[in-house]
Amino acid sequence: MARFLLRRLAWFAITLWVVMSLSFALMRAVPGGPFDGERRLSAAIERNVAQRYHLDWPLWRQYLQYTGPLNLDEGRAGFLGGNGTRRFGGLLTGDLGPSFKHRDYTVNQIIAESLPISMALGIAAMAWALALGLGAGVLSAVRRGGKIDVGVRLIATLGIAVPNFVVASLLILVFSFGAGLLPVAGWGSARHLVLPALALGAPFAAHIARLARTGMLEVLSQDHIRTARAKGLPERIVVLRHALRGGVLPVVSYLGPAAAGILTGSLVIERIFAIPGTGTHFVNSALGRDYTLAMGVTLLYTALVYTLNTAVDVIYRLLDPRIELGGEGR
Amino acid sequence: MSVSGALPTPRALLSILLMALLGLGALLGLGRLARSARLQRADFVFNNGSDVSSLDPAAVTGTPEGRLLRAISEGLVIRDPRSLEPMGGAAHSWERSEDGLVWTFHLREDARWTNGDPVEAADFVFSFERLLDPATAAPYAYQLYPVVGARAYNTEVDEAGRPAHDFADTVGIRKLAPLELEIRLEASTPYFLDLLAFHALLPVNRRALEEARSRWGASWEQEWLRPENIVTNGAFRVLERRLGDRIRLVRNRDYWDADSVALESIDVLAIENQATMLNLYLTGEVDWIERLAPSLVPRLREREDYHAEPYLGAYFYRFNVTRAPFGDVRIRRALALAVDRRAICDLVLKGGQGVSWGLVPPGFDGYAYPRMAHTERGGEEAMDEEQALAADCEEARALIAEAGFGPEGEPFPPIELHYNNAESHREIALVVAERWQRELGIEVLLLNQEWKLYLGTQRNLGYDISRSSWIGDYPDPNTFLDVFKTDGENNRTGWGNADYDRLIEAAAAEPDLERRLEVLAEAEGILLEELPILPIYSYVTQNLVHPRLGGFWGNLQDEHPPRFFYWMDDEELARSRAGL
């Protein structure tokens, strides 16, 4: 296990570096800069702005400034010709730099402010998707061919096919304008979380229901279940204690991608419900050529997806010891 | 693995524990977040359309920033919310010399910063010097260029990158007494007071800035503008700032005119999605929204809370005159004639926008408003819209034939119509392209680009015909006409005309206001003969405002300072409804 984790850590560093370099190159290759606006500034003012943000530096130097750990601007170390007030900086010191668009914030501050909100939304969405998806899936498998099964399968298919912004609009129509129960949008109380979490989790709940059903059906037909039934155990115990453990494996392996999907896919929901999460920054920073913020959020998502997938591998292994991790002991 | 189910194995126990911990953490996190995020609804809530990029007046350019900064800071001059006439702000009065070149401002004795400091002439000298300092890299530094020496100070630097001139010696801004400020101008600038009311020229507190610099070192620029550190002098203070969500403002009790400010607290929202903000407005969560989706406007127009007023904005197409065949004025004129402007205003936009035959939008008294030559519509003798458009298209065909294209000449090359990603731009382009194809037999390709790409294409003259618009910075025709000076940064057509440039410069130096407007109209006349642009329509404002909100008036620049807002009681509401 330790070797597996170490190996994963090494790959993590390499992945981050590749993603960082690629996104740096891509951001700079796209035409247009962070300070281009409808009104063009005079050449002299444009020069002032470029100098201030070091956009007039050669790209290699901007890249090294971004990665760090040595700072290269006026505050750089004395042996590099600077005044030494800020010798270190950049990604390697954990500093993602100042945002170009949100000039009163650093990228670290923006992420610290918005990520907990996206996480809260994601966790709430995931929680109900899991609860509903698992429950419906297991029930559907146990009652295979019955009315419940047909109903669950129908709703699940719909849930996967209908995009979440349609679900969101329907929810707003019914619960806000219709029943007047919940706010249409905004952020500030637990009530504000309900509709976006429902809309965000819906397709995942549907997917989980289908996976759980398939997994359970497979396990329920296996020998050890027949043995358990033959021993005269009540059906409830057979299902919950013996079948469920194997039956949820497909769901567990889906959790990693699902969690990543919920986090990175929340941007549409965040916009519809005006939720100040990270998703909005992901899109707006790319459109606004906010180089540092776009790269910061990209790196954040890379780290999250990687960590979540690793966590799933570990949980998978804990649930089923027959599974080998990353070729260990091969 | 346990099969009997008597006791879970340590491994299973661990996984259960892990899950439970995760769940617990999630719940705790959610609870904490919900508590910390709770905020009572403010007295008044409006949507600003996006996050403000900064609270530093020297750093910002956009409309949302201007709206917010003018609520929390006060310049020398503010403007009447109805007429936009200049009124006393931090300065209670001012004098102008005979020739209009020297202005003296008298500051209020009772004006205070939120840190208790008096607001003095030195604050404005410091703030204007900072705005012009090349190291500040202020995008809107040019708003001060009418001041003697300002342009040179802002743009000329020595080898070390420091200003090549001394501010006190060369720039015409100085303190005469603690509460007396003198500003000297290069030329009499009739709209100078409007410039002073512009958000880039709002003051910043020197002490706060310098303390922040020494206290926070490299990160002072983020720290000094945080709600707990920012020092301002306006009617409202910043209480809380949540990125992507809202800025909470509260009444500034130390403001010199605090007694006349009615609202105790304001929430400034940053909602970008049009449907979302409309939903919030319809459910009473927001009291004022703008920028409404065109598809909804016909239904919203009927409401009593919908406000549409002429707005200082022009929508037009640019011709790239460096590309054949658009270098030929006959081609430009032909294309400009064969556009169904009425259909664009009535069928696409539907918000009461006005058909436009020129660049400068309506609203300036005493301005002659030259128009490009076209068949007159309406009136007793004149043709109706359809006949007039047919006549214009007839002339357009003749012009194209004269330029050597058409059935008897060369085939007209396909043209590319360039616009940025937005539904209404596409629909307008379709109306235009359809008419050109049908009436002139010209093949039109639509080229749609994302905003920054679009800007780049327009700047590098990489287009044939490109969608454009211009919003006036100050209420004077010059704010539009100035754009098309030869090689102007925002010209972006490749067009230039020496007579035009001369007239714009002559107008700037003309002390007689009537004569000045005549000169500007003469310049626009040249522009509309040469037509490097294709006029389409002039803007209207679109505001949905709570019927009970008082102190909200329509004006040319769509400016609505919240310090004048108040809630009407039933009686006043009834009166205001009766007045409608």
Interface residues (C-beta under 8 A of the other chain):
Chain A: V30 P31 G32 G33 F35 D36 G37 E38 R39 R40 L41 S42 A43 A44 I45 N48 V49 Q51 R52 Y53 G75 T85 R86 P98 K101 H102 R103 D104 Y105 T106 Q109 I110 E113 S114 P116 I117 M119 A120 I123 A124 A127 I172 S176 F177 P183 V184 A185 G186 W187 G188 S189 A190 L193 H224 I237 R241 H242 R271 I272 F273 A274 I275 P276 G277 T280 H281 L287 G288 R289 I315 L318 L319 D320 P321
Chain B: M1 V3 G5 R11 A12 L14 S15 L18 G23 A26 G29 L30 L33 A34 A37 R38 L39 D51 S53 S54 L55 D56 A59 T61 G62 P134 A135 T136 A137 A138 P139 A141 Y142 N154 T155 E156 G161 G217 A218 S219 E221 Q222 L225 R226 R242 L243 G244 D245 L269 A270 I271 E272 N273 A275 T276 M277 N279 L280 L282 T283 E285 E450 W451 K452 L453 L455 G456 R459 S469 E489 N490 R492
